[in-house]
Amino acid sequence: MQIDYKYFVVRFEPINRKRARATVAMNIDMKLNLVPLWIMEMVCKKFCCDFLQEVVRVSDSFKGSKWD
């Protein structure tokens, strides 16, 4: 199965050191019409959660950051 992301946009708003609000928008071309929508949504949510957790983990290592 091939998934083509036409665009992937993340709006990330830190609230405090432990919390943030994220809005994610993406346009996916699955190349197959037989994949159920709930599977696509589950995969996208998992990808977004993993992506944002990695962003938060990496951002903690920036010296002089707001959360340093």
Contacts in CASP RR format, 6 or more apart in sequence:
PFRMAT RR
TARGET T0000
AUTHOR 0000-0000-0000
METHOD contacts of the structure
MODEL  1
MQIDYKYFVVRFEPINRKRARATVAMNIDMKLNLVPLWIMEMVCKKFCCD
FLQEVVRVSDSFKGSKWD
1 30 0 8 1.000
1 31 0 8 1.000
1 32 0 8 1.000
1 35 0 8 1.000
2 30 0 8 1.000
2 31 0 8 1.000
3 28 0 8 1.000
3 29 0 8 1.000
3 30 0 8 1.000
3 31 0 8 1.000
3 43 0 8 1.000
4 28 0 8 1.000
4 29 0 8 1.000
4 31 0 8 1.000
5 26 0 8 1.000
5 27 0 8 1.000
5 28 0 8 1.000
6 26 0 8 1.000
6 27 0 8 1.000
6 28 0 8 1.000
6 29 0 8 1.000
7 25 0 8 1.000
7 26 0 8 1.000
7 27 0 8 1.000
8 24 0 8 1.000
8 25 0 8 1.000
8 26 0 8 1.000
9 24 0 8 1.000
9 25 0 8 1.000
9 26 0 8 1.000
10 22 0 8 1.000
10 23 0 8 1.000
10 24 0 8 1.000
10 48 0 8 1.000
10 51 0 8 1.000
10 52 0 8 1.000
10 55 0 8 1.000
11 22 0 8 1.000
11 23 0 8 1.000
11 24 0 8 1.000
12 20 0 8 1.000
12 21 0 8 1.000
12 22 0 8 1.000
12 52 0 8 1.000
12 55 0 8 1.000
13 20 0 8 1.000
13 21 0 8 1.000
13 22 0 8 1.000
14 20 0 8 1.000
14 66 0 8 1.000
14 67 0 8 1.000
15 21 0 8 1.000
17 67 0 8 1.000
20 56 0 8 1.000
22 48 0 8 1.000
22 52 0 8 1.000
24 48 0 8 1.000
24 52 0 8 1.000
26 44 0 8 1.000
28 40 0 8 1.000
28 44 0 8 1.000
30 40 0 8 1.000
59 65 0 8 1.000
59 67 0 8 1.000
60 67 0 8 1.000
62 68 0 8 1.000
END
